[in-house]
Amino acid sequence: MTDLLSRTLQQLADEAEAAPHLGPRLAETALHRAVRVRRRRVAAGGTGLITAGIAVALAATWSGPDGTTAAPRHRTPMSRFTSLPANSPAQLAFIRACLTRDPTIMIGSNGAFGSGRPGTRVADFRILATSEPDALGRTVWVGSTVAHLPCYQDKRGRPGPFKQSLTAHAWNVELPLSNFPNNVSTDNQEGFDPGTPSKAWEMHLAGRTAPGVTRITFTARGKTLSADVTDHFFIVRRAGYGRFPKPTQPFITTTTRLYDHGHLLASFPFTVGAMLFSN
Amino acid sequence: MDDELRREFTEFVTARTPSLLRLAYVLTNDQFAAEDLLQNALSRSAVRWRHIRQSPEAYVRKAMYHEQISRWRSPRWGRESVQAGLPEATGADPAGEVDLKLAVSHALRLLTPHQRAVVVLRYFEDLPEAEVARVLGCGVGTVRSQNARALARLRAAGPTLAALLEEQLPDQVRGRR
């Protein structure tokens, strides 16, 4: 049996496809990442100071006299960013499977943004955040410097089971600051209602936080939804079969908590679409 | 990293990618996951290139084994579910080779990443148990037990594989049961 295993493993290895450009691409990415790691290590020389600074800044920003909420004194430019996380080869492959063509970019409801510009092509999109997996798979929030949209992945990691939209929403940089209380923005909140109870439904909330936040939770009606925050981005989702849980009211006020590696940074009331908490 | 080291690293990766990707593929059974695994191992290697440049391949390979095992430990990793039977029956082919490869390939998916790493090190890389233990950072006893469990799981993977094994190598299979 061992000879058989050796032979079969060799045959299996023969299936690996090393494209001619793969080696240089892997090397370039590895070197790029190495530079970032070194920068982090250099920066980590003052970790205690930085952590303390963040804690003080966050306390000043988020904690009011009652310990729950306050208007932030200093706001970060939540609606714009200078860089996006890099895609790994597998992530890039996923994006290409999800976006079968360059998406149509919508600015609010005012129509399409010019195609072909930087930030509008498939190759410009990056994986921003991935929801916790559930029985139906997960929702992957992808975006470019111009726009963003959700992609769906089934439990086997393939695109699906929901119909994929190829319309991306432009980052809404014109939103008033009052829509970003406590440095949390909700950029994408939508649901997929198949219209029949026999098919699966999905709903999600994707957004951004200030730097230093690693986890965010929303609690309302005895239910808590939570998500890891990676590079400012997060996404929470609900999915299932049966009747699409339509809410009786459009919005609901949640108790939103921000954490940095288990340490509570802030707790405040935050209004989100109610469908995530409807029955 | 200066230009000389960067050039050295790029040359190493370019030259060894086909071989390293084969190992990554055997560990993951998926082209994209294999590229991902190799990319992460190379990223670690790039950080330590100055120290490992005399013998980089061993470091990269070891990094891949450890990455694959720890990736499985992560709760965010989409684990494959263990099933009693093979996903689908394979059709017969004249030589039985394709059936066999598919059956073993499916059966390998039933192993835990640690068991799979032991199997790959033992039967793909053809390393002795002591060397496997050194690469994985565990004891020889652990390697032996993981190997025995892996082989038992492969044998018990399903009637298709069992039949093929009997058909292909009756003496070896029967002699070890």
Interface residues (C-beta under 8 A of the other chain):
Chain A: M1 T2 D3 L4 L5 S6 T8 L9 Q10 Q11 L12 A13 D14 E15 A16 E17 A18 L22 G23 P24 L26 A27 E28 T29 A30 L31 R33 A34 V35 V37 R38 S88 P89 A90 A93 F94 T130 E132 P133 K155 G157
Chain B: M1 R6 F9 T10 V13 T14 A15 R16 T17 P18 L21 R22 L23 A24 Y25 V26 N29 Q31 F32 A33 A34 E35 D36 L38 Q39 N40 L42 S43 S45 A46 V47 W49 R76 G78 L100 K101 V104 S105 L108 V119 V120 R122 Y123 F124 D126 L151 L154 R155 L165 Q168 L169 Q172 V173 R176
